[in-house]
């Protein structure tokens, strides 16, 4: 993830975070983009993390190439290993900052970011950079969660406490957890043409026994074992007792046979 000024990546790349990131594929996280891809495209995937979406996207452009860019170099070892495991060769990975992309103007046919802009100091500047390195007629595409729009059943004071705490911590780190609803406005501010912009929303939904165990367990662990915990305590947003309470709320939710959780993601696809 890119970071400048006071922005800090709220999650980091601890094991429970990577459990979530490596679940992501082009199909479940970038479906709004897939019909616009052509086999010979050159694509930039910004904030690629462990590279599962990047490598997947590479299979949609077999005669093209995709570059995954990530601010934190260590996680790129996972990305490169994943490409080797999948035997996908038309992909490479580099380090760089989303606010100042290390590429000339008009380099890529498409630039893509998934769950990046919510974590960085200046999402409008990042979108300007995406626009700059995209060829005329190319695509700028991004997808972001909207935490305030997350919903679940049954009602839970602990889960509500978690969401409000998460938003305070994320904003304290310089991010915007309700990025999904702002994407079109940020894109317009970045100089992208609203008349050439398609706005959509995608969802993730978790309700089976397996879904609940995975989703609830990873958020219970992320609350205590990722960068979230020290950020929350250092910023004065929570004590360790608070964090343990909201972590247990996730486990209690996951154990309920009627539990259901939906995540709303805002999406924009802009023609340059």
C-alpha positions as CSV (number, residue, x, y, z in Angstrom):
1,X,0.0,0.0,0.0
2,X,1.1,3.5,-0.7
3,X,1.6,5.9,2.1
4,X,2.7,9.6,2.4
5,X,2.4,12.2,5.1
6,X,0.5,10.8,8.0
7,X,-1.2,7.9,6.2
8,X,-0.4,4.5,7.7
9,X,-1.7,1.2,6.3
10,X,-4.2,0.2,9.1
11,X,-3.9,-3.6,8.6
12,X,-0.3,-4.3,7.5
13,X,0.5,-7.7,6.1
14,X,0.2,-10.0,9.2
15,X,-0.9,-13.6,8.7
16,X,-4.7,-12.9,9.3
17,X,-4.6,-10.0,6.8
18,X,-3.0,-12.2,4.2
19,X,-5.7,-14.8,4.8
20,X,-8.1,-12.3,3.5
21,X,-6.0,-10.8,0.7
22,X,-5.1,-14.2,-0.8
23,X,-8.8,-15.1,-1.0
24,X,-9.3,-12.4,-3.6
25,X,-9.5,-13.2,-7.2
26,X,-10.4,-11.3,-10.4
27,X,-13.8,-13.0,-10.4
28,X,-14.8,-12.1,-6.8
29,X,-13.0,-8.7,-6.6
30,X,-12.7,-7.2,-10.1
31,X,-15.7,-8.7,-12.1
32,X,-16.8,-5.2,-13.1
33,X,-13.5,-4.8,-15.1
34,X,-13.3,-8.2,-16.8
35,X,-15.6,-7.5,-19.8
36,X,-13.5,-4.5,-20.8
37,X,-10.2,-6.4,-21.0
38,X,-8.6,-7.4,-24.3
39,X,-6.0,-10.2,-24.7
40,X,-3.1,-7.9,-25.6
41,X,-3.6,-5.2,-22.9
42,X,-0.8,-3.9,-20.8
43,X,-2.2,-3.4,-17.2
44,X,-0.9,-1.9,-14.0
45,X,-2.4,-3.3,-10.7
46,X,-1.6,-0.8,-7.9
47,X,-1.5,-1.9,-4.3
48,X,-1.3,-5.5,-5.4
49,X,-0.4,-7.1,-2.1
50,X,0.2,-10.9,-2.4
51,X,-0.8,-10.7,-6.1
52,X,-3.7,-13.1,-6.3
53,X,-5.9,-10.6,-8.3
54,X,-2.8,-9.5,-10.3
55,X,-2.0,-13.0,-11.4
56,X,-5.6,-13.8,-12.2
57,X,-5.9,-10.7,-14.3
58,X,-2.8,-11.8,-16.2
59,X,-4.7,-14.8,-17.5
60,X,-7.3,-12.5,-19.1
61,X,-4.5,-10.8,-21.2
62,X,-2.5,-13.8,-22.4
63,X,-0.9,-11.7,-25.2
64,X,-0.4,-8.7,-23.0
65,X,1.3,-8.1,-19.7
66,X,0.5,-7.0,-16.1
67,X,2.6,-5.2,-13.6
68,X,1.8,-5.4,-9.9
69,X,2.9,-2.4,-7.8
70,X,3.1,-2.4,-4.0
71,X,4.5,0.0,-1.5
72,X,5.6,-2.7,0.9
73,X,8.4,-4.8,-0.7
74,X,8.2,-7.8,1.6
75,X,4.8,-9.0,0.5
76,X,5.9,-9.1,-3.1
77,X,7.8,-12.3,-2.3
78,X,4.4,-13.9,-1.8
79,X,3.2,-12.4,-5.1
80,X,6.1,-13.7,-7.1
81,X,5.8,-17.1,-5.6
82,X,2.1,-17.2,-6.4
83,X,2.8,-16.4,-10.1
84,X,5.3,-19.2,-10.2
85,X,2.8,-21.6,-8.6
86,X,0.2,-20.7,-11.1
87,X,2.8,-20.8,-14.0
88,X,1.7,-17.3,-15.1
89,X,4.6,-15.7,-16.9
90,X,3.2,-12.4,-18.3
91,X,3.4,-10.6,-15.0
92,X,6.1,-8.8,-13.0
93,X,6.0,-7.0,-9.6
94,X,7.7,-3.7,-8.5
95,X,7.7,-1.4,-5.6
96,X,6.4,2.1,-5.8
97,X,4.1,4.8,-4.4
98,X,0.6,5.3,-5.8
99,X,1.0,9.1,-5.3
100,X,4.0,9.2,-7.7
101,X,3.9,6.2,-10.1
102,X,7.3,5.3,-11.5
103,X,6.2,5.1,-15.1
104,X,6.0,7.5,-18.1
105,X,2.8,9.1,-19.3
106,X,0.5,6.9,-21.4
107,X,2.2,3.6,-20.5
108,X,-0.8,1.3,-19.8
109,X,-4.0,0.3,-21.4
110,X,-5.6,-0.1,-18.0
111,X,-4.8,0.8,-14.5
112,X,-6.5,-1.0,-11.6
113,X,-6.6,-0.7,-7.8
114,X,-8.5,-2.8,-5.4
115,X,-9.0,-1.6,-1.8
116,X,-6.2,0.8,-2.0
117,X,-7.6,4.4,-2.0
118,X,-9.2,4.0,1.4
119,X,-5.8,3.6,3.0
120,X,-3.7,6.4,1.4
121,X,-3.2,10.0,2.2
122,X,-4.4,11.5,-1.1
123,X,-6.7,9.3,-3.1
124,X,-7.3,12.1,-5.6
125,X,-3.6,12.4,-6.4
126,X,-3.4,8.6,-6.8
127,X,-6.3,8.8,-9.3
128,X,-4.5,11.6,-11.1
129,X,-1.4,9.4,-11.4
130,X,-3.5,6.4,-12.6
131,X,-5.0,8.7,-15.3
132,X,-1.5,10.0,-16.2
133,X,0.0,6.6,-16.9
134,X,-3.1,5.3,-18.8
135,X,-3.1,5.7,-22.6
136,X,-5.8,7.8,-24.3
137,X,-8.8,5.5,-24.7
138,X,-7.7,3.3,-21.8
139,X,-9.3,2.4,-18.5
140,X,-8.9,3.6,-14.9
141,X,-10.7,1.1,-12.6
142,X,-10.9,1.0,-8.8
143,X,-13.0,-0.8,-6.2
144,X,-13.3,0.2,-2.5
145,X,-15.2,-1.0,0.5
146,X,-17.6,1.3,2.3
147,X,-17.5,0.4,6.0
148,X,-20.6,2.4,7.0
149,X,-22.6,0.4,4.5
150,X,-21.6,-3.0,5.9
151,X,-24.5,-4.8,7.4
152,X,-25.0,-8.0,9.3
153,X,-27.5,-10.2,11.2
154,X,-28.2,-10.7,14.0
155,X,-27.7,-7.3,15.6
156,X,-24.7,-7.1,17.9
157,X,-23.5,-4.2,20.1
158,X,-20.0,-5.7,19.9
159,X,-20.0,-5.7,16.1
160,X,-21.3,-2.1,16.0
161,X,-18.6,-1.1,18.4
162,X,-16.0,-2.8,16.1
163,X,-17.2,-0.9,13.0
164,X,-17.1,2.5,14.8
165,X,-13.7,1.7,16.3
166,X,-12.4,0.6,12.9
167,X,-13.6,3.9,11.3
168,X,-11.9,6.0,14.0
169,X,-8.6,4.1,13.7
170,X,-8.6,4.2,9.9
171,X,-9.2,7.9,9.9
172,X,-6.7,8.4,12.6
173,X,-4.2,6.7,10.2
174,X,-5.0,9.2,7.5
175,X,-7.4,6.9,5.5
176,X,-11.1,7.0,4.6
177,X,-13.0,3.8,5.4
178,X,-16.1,5.0,3.6
179,X,-14.2,5.3,0.3
180,X,-16.7,3.3,-1.8
181,X,-19.3,6.1,-1.8
182,X,-16.7,8.7,-2.7
183,X,-14.9,7.1,-5.7
184,X,-16.9,9.0,-8.4
185,X,-16.3,12.3,-6.7
186,X,-12.6,11.6,-6.2
187,X,-12.3,10.6,-9.9
188,X,-14.0,13.8,-11.0
189,X,-11.6,15.9,-8.8
190,X,-8.7,14.0,-10.4
191,X,-9.8,15.2,-13.9
192,X,-11.6,12.1,-15.1
193,X,-14.7,12.8,-17.2
194,X,-18.0,11.9,-15.5
195,X,-19.6,11.4,-18.9
196,X,-17.1,8.6,-19.5
197,X,-17.4,7.0,-16.0
198,X,-19.4,4.0,-15.1
199,X,-20.3,3.7,-11.4
200,X,-21.4,0.3,-10.0
201,X,-21.4,-1.5,-6.7
202,X,-20.4,-5.1,-5.9
203,X,-20.9,-7.2,-2.8
204,X,-19.3,-9.9,-0.8
205,X,-21.8,-12.0,1.3
206,X,-20.8,-14.5,4.0
207,X,-23.4,-16.8,5.5
208,X,-22.5,-20.5,5.3
209,X,-20.8,-22.3,8.1
210,X,-17.5,-22.2,6.3
211,X,-18.0,-18.5,5.3
212,X,-18.8,-17.5,8.9
213,X,-15.8,-19.4,10.4
214,X,-13.4,-17.9,7.9
215,X,-14.8,-14.3,7.8
216,X,-15.5,-14.0,11.5
217,X,-12.2,-15.7,12.5
218,X,-10.0,-13.6,10.3
219,X,-11.5,-10.3,11.6
220,X,-11.3,-11.6,15.2
221,X,-7.6,-12.2,14.6
222,X,-7.0,-9.0,12.6
223,X,-8.5,-7.0,15.5
224,X,-5.7,-8.3,17.8
225,X,-2.9,-9.5,15.6
226,X,-2.5,-7.0,12.8
227,X,-1.3,-3.3,12.8
228,X,-4.9,-2.4,13.8
229,X,-4.3,-3.2,17.5
230,X,-1.2,-1.0,18.0
231,X,-2.8,1.8,15.9
232,X,-5.9,1.7,18.0
233,X,-4.0,1.8,21.3
234,X,-1.4,4.3,20.3
235,X,-4.1,6.6,19.0
236,X,-6.0,6.4,22.2
237,X,-9.0,4.9,20.5
238,X,-9.1,1.6,22.4
239,X,-7.6,-0.4,25.2
240,X,-6.6,-4.0,25.0
241,X,-9.8,-4.9,26.8
242,X,-11.8,-3.0,24.2
243,X,-10.0,-4.9,21.4
244,X,-10.5,-8.3,23.1
245,X,-14.2,-7.5,23.5
246,X,-14.8,-6.6,19.8
247,X,-12.6,-9.6,18.7
248,X,-14.9,-11.9,20.8
249,X,-17.9,-10.2,19.2
250,X,-16.7,-11.5,15.8
251,X,-16.4,-15.0,17.1
252,X,-19.8,-14.9,18.7
253,X,-21.3,-13.7,15.4
254,X,-19.6,-16.5,13.5
255,X,-20.9,-19.1,15.9
256,X,-24.6,-18.0,15.4
257,X,-26.2,-20.4,12.8
258,X,-28.4,-17.5,11.5
259,X,-25.4,-15.2,11.0
260,X,-25.1,-13.2,7.7
261,X,-22.8,-10.5,6.7
262,X,-22.7,-8.3,3.6
263,X,-19.9,-5.9,2.3
264,X,-20.7,-3.2,-0.1
265,X,-17.9,-2.2,-2.5
266,X,-18.1,1.0,-4.7
267,X,-16.7,0.6,-8.2
268,X,-15.7,3.0,-11.0
269,X,-14.6,2.3,-14.5
270,X,-13.4,5.4,-16.3
271,X,-12.4,5.9,-19.9
272,X,-9.5,8.2,-20.3
